[in-house]
Amino acid sequence: MSPRPPSNDFPLAGIPTEPVGSIPRPRELQDAMVACQQGTMTPEDLDTLFDQAVRDTIEQFEATGSPVVSDGEQTKSSFVTYPLEGLNNLATDGMIIPFEDGHIRQLPRLTQGPFKYANYAGSYLPRVRKFATRPVKQAVIAASAMSLLYPEAGLPDYPREQFLSDLIQEAVADIRSCFDNGAHQVQIDFTEGRLAVKLDPSKQLLQQFIELNNQVLSHFDEDERQRIGVHTCPGGDHDSTHSADVDYGELIPLLLRLNAGNFYMQMASEANPEKSLQIIGENLRPNQRVYVGVIDVVNEEIESVETVCDRILLAAKYIPIHQLGTTDDCGFSPFSDDVVTSRKTAFAKITARVQGTRMAYEKLR
């Protein structure tokens, strides 16, 4: 069954549904971002294309019936590198993250202190709010991901303890900037959570990540933490993953110890989703909501409304409906050069999620 024409009266009080973040950028915009870096296009001309891409993204988002929208990260180089654009104390030979299809992503390496963000995620919101008529969500990178920039050998005159203190301050400011600029919800991207178990099966690294991110969250009051969520997935770049081979059960109990109100959890692409959903149900705290991934972003096939509905009904066996939401497994294009999925496919999948969520709510209420 193909998605029906969208309705814009989705009951927010029922089962909320939200995007994770990125939408594939138009090819013209991708080429222009490269041209601007190379000095063959002016920043002013690029800014015009940014406006066009964000406007089109918002219009297509709202046409799906989505009650919450985002800019699709159209103006970010990637979900992880936006705070680093323009910094001059980084080298390119940082940590390498291999994906199952053989391609890699490489993080920068900090060369000297102090560590400061060059850009805060809230700075992207004024452009989005020029065009959006619905509540806007903004994603930020987790402090734990940024902690990977610090070299194992350390840095002269800038000890790791000072780096982490500066990092926490910057991560807090990043989230605050989103609230200050009108974000409805803030999502912390924590895709390194499952990867941490792969890198260190003892889970000591994962525990360090959880503790670091909880230090950031401790700077917000309970009402604010109910508007902050954490996204986890095994990666989703060029239709490939970096840690899907890690047992989800090794991550979930520790993940839900994060003091956030919302969790956006990949599930549609999971090999054994029912086992993972059961673990979520056993570890979920009363003040937490889980947005279950019902759209597989590494599979180009567009889900039917019925498939989405069935995935939600399965989740509802283990997660109380008042603590249940739906989302996509991951962003569709977390790095700006990812062109595998088309914008048309991404929005068709989002439409199926919105309509499938409505169908499931009608069956469950």
N, C-alpha and C positions, 0 to 999 in steps of 0.2 A: 504493500500500500504506500503510495507516495504521500508526502506531507500535504495536509489541507491548507488553504489560505489562512494565514495567521490571524488570531484574534488578539486584541490588545487588552482584554479584561481578565488576565490571569490572576487568580486569587493569591496574593502575597501571603495571606494568613494560612494557606494550605500547605503545599510543599514548595518552598522557595527554590528557585533555579537561577544559577549565575554562571557566567563564563569563567574560565581560568585566566585568559589574558590574550595572547597574541593571535592575530589574524594575518594570513599571508599578505605581504606588501605588494602593491602593483609593480609590475616589472619596470615601468617608467620611473617609479620612485626608487627602486633598488639601484638602477643605473645612475640616477641622479645623486644618490648618497655616495656612491663610489666616485663620481665625477667631482663632487664637492671636496672630497678628501684629496683628490689628485690636483685640485686647483683649477679644473676646467669648467666649473660652474660656481656661480656666486652663492653665498649663503642666503641672500635675499631670494634668488630664484628657487633654491631648495625649499625655503620657508613657504613659498607659494604652493609648491607641490605637497608639502606637509599638510597644509590647510585642506587641500583638495582630497587627500587620502583620508584624513581624519573625518571630514564631513561625509564622504561616501561610506566609510566604515560605520559611523553612527547611524546613518540613514538605513543601511542594510541591517544593522543590529536591531534597530527599532522595528523594522518591517518583519522580523521573525516573531515578534510578540514578546521578546525578552524583557522582563520587568526591570532588569539591571543591565547596564551596558558598560563598555570600556572603549578606549581608543584603539584597541587591538595592537598596542605597542608599535604603531606605525612609525613613530619618530625615534625609537630606540634602536641602537645598533644590536642589542640583545637584552634579554631579561636580566642578565648577570653583569654586563659591562657598563650599563648606563652611568653608574656613579664614577666611573674611571675615565670617561672621555675628557681628554685635555690635561690629565695629570702627567707630570714630567719625572716622577720618581718610580717608574715602572719599567721592567724589562719584559721581553716577550717570551722568555724561556721558563715559564712557570709550570705548574702541574698539568700533566696530560691526562685527558679523560677519553678512553677508547670506547667506541660504540660497536655493537654486535656486527654491523655490516662492514667494519674495517676502517671507517673514517674516525677522525679524532677531533676534539676541541682542546685547545690549550689555554690555560689561564695565564694572566700576567704574573710577574713576580715583583714584590716590593723591593726596591733597592736602597731606600733610606726613609727615615721618618721625618716629620710626623705623618701619620696617615689621616687624610681628610677626603671626604667625598667632593668631587668636582660638580656633581649635579644631584639634586634631590628629586625623588619621584613626584613630589607635589608640584614641581615646576611644569609638568606635562598637563596638569588638570585645567588651567585656564583655557587652553586651546580646545579641549574636549567640551567644556561646559558652554562654549560659544554655540555648539551645535546640538547638544544632547537635551532631550526633554524628559528623560528618565534618570533615576539615580545612577551615579557613575561609580564604578569600582576602580581601584588603583592597586597595582601589584608593586611590591618592593622585593629586593633581594635579601635573603637571610644573612644575618651577621655571620653565621657558621660558614656560608659559602665564601664570604669575604675573608674569613680567617685563613683560608687556604692560600692567600697571597703572600703570607709571611714565610720567608725561607726557613727550611729546617735548620740550616747552619746559624741562624740568627743574624742580627745586624749590629754593627758597632754603634754604641751610643743610643740604641733604640731597642731596649729589651722587649721580649714578647709580652710581658705583663703590661708595659706601657702601651704597646700596640693594641692589645685587647681592650684596655680602658678607653683609648681613643675610638676604637671600632664600635664599642657599645654606645658611646656618645653620638657617633655619626648615624648608627642604625636607628637610634631613638629619634634623632632629628629627621631622618628620612620618613619615618611613619608620621611624625607630627606634621611634617610639611604637607602630607596628603590630607589629614584632617583639616588643617588650616586653610586648604584650598578647596574644601567642599566635598571630599570623598565620602561616599555613602558607606563603603566597606574598604578595608585595607587587607590585602592578601600578601603574606610572606611566602616567597617561593623557596621551598626547602627540598629541592630535587636531589640534593646531596645526602639526604637521610638514608635512603636505601643503598646508595653507593657506599656510604660509610661502613655498612655491614659487610659489603664485599671487600673493602680495603682492609677492614679489621674485624674478623669474625668474633673476636672477644667482645665486641660492642663497646669497648672503652672509648673509641673515637666518637661513636654515636652518642654516648652518654655525655661526652664533652660538648658536642654540638647542642644537645638538649639543654644543658646547663647554661651555655652561652646565650642561647636564644631566650631562655627564661629570665636571664639577667636583663635583657632588653625589654621583655614584656613586663618586668617588675616596675618599670617607670610609668606604667599606665594604670589607671584605676579600673575597677571591675566593669563599669559601664563602657569604657573605651575598649577593654579586652573583648567585650561581646561584639564589637565591630571589627575585630582583628581576626583573621583566619590564617591557617597554614596550609599550603599546598604541597602535596607529595606525589611523586610519580617516579618511575624508573628511567626518566629521560624520554624525550620524544623529538628527536632531531633527524631530519631527512628520513622520516618513517623508520627510525631505528632507535633502540634503547641502549642504556649503558649498564643497567642492573636488574633487568626483569628476571634474571636467573636466581636472584636472592629471594628466599622465602619471605613473603610479606609478614608472616607471623613473627619474624625476628625483629621487625620494625614497629609494628602497630602498638604493642603495649607501652613502649617508651615514647613513641610519637604522641600518644594521648596524655602524656604527662606534661606536655607543653601547656602553659597557662593561657591558652587562647580560647575564644568562644566558638570558633568555626574551624572545620577541617575539610579541605577539598582533596578527596582521595581517589586516585586512579583505581578503577575497578573493571571497566568494560573489557579491557585487554587482558585481564588477569586469568591465568590458567585454571585456577580453582577459586572463583569469587565467593562461593558459599562458605568455604572454610574461613576466608579472610573476613567476611561479614560477621560470622559468628564470633571471631576474636574481637572485632570492633564492639559488638554488643556486650561482650563480657568486660570490656575495659572502659567503655564510655561513661563519662561523669555527667551528673544531672545538668550542669550548666554548659554542656557542649552540644553542638550540632555537627553532623557529618553530611557534607555534600558528596554524594557517591557519584563517581564517574560512570556515566551511562553512554558516553560517546567515545569510541576507539579512534583516536586521532592518527594512529600509525597505520590504519586500515583505510584505504581510499573508498571502500564501499560505504554508501550512505545508509545508515540504519533506518529501518521502518519505524513508524510511530509505535507499532505493536511490540517491536523488539525493545525499544526504550521502556515502554510500560512494563514489560515482563521483568526487565532488570530492576526496576524500582520495586515491583511487588516482591521479588526475592529479597531485596535489601530490607523491606518492611517486615520480614519475618524475624529480623534480628535487631533492628533499630526502631525505637518508638517513632511514630509518625511525627510527633511534635519535635523530634530531634533529627529529622531527616530532611535533606535537600538533595538537589541534583546538580551536576556540573559535567564538564568534559574531562577526559582523563588528563589532558595536558593542554598547553597552548598549541595552536596549529603551526606556528612558525616562530619558535622562541629566539632564533637567530635570524638576522635580516636577510641572509643569503639563502635561506631554506625556501626552495620554490617547488617542492614536491607536491604539496597540496594546493589546489587552486582556491581562490576566494569563493567561487561559486560552490565548490564542494563544502568548504568550511561553513558557509551560511546555511546550506541545505541541511547539514548535520545539526547545526544549532536549532534550526526550525523543528527538526525531528525531536530534539531534546525538550524544547518548550512544549510541544504538543503532546509528546509521550508522557511528560510530567503531569500535564493537565488530565490526561486519560487515566493515569494511575491514581491521582487524587480522587477522581470521581468514583473509582472502584473501591477505594479504601475508606472514604469518609462515611 
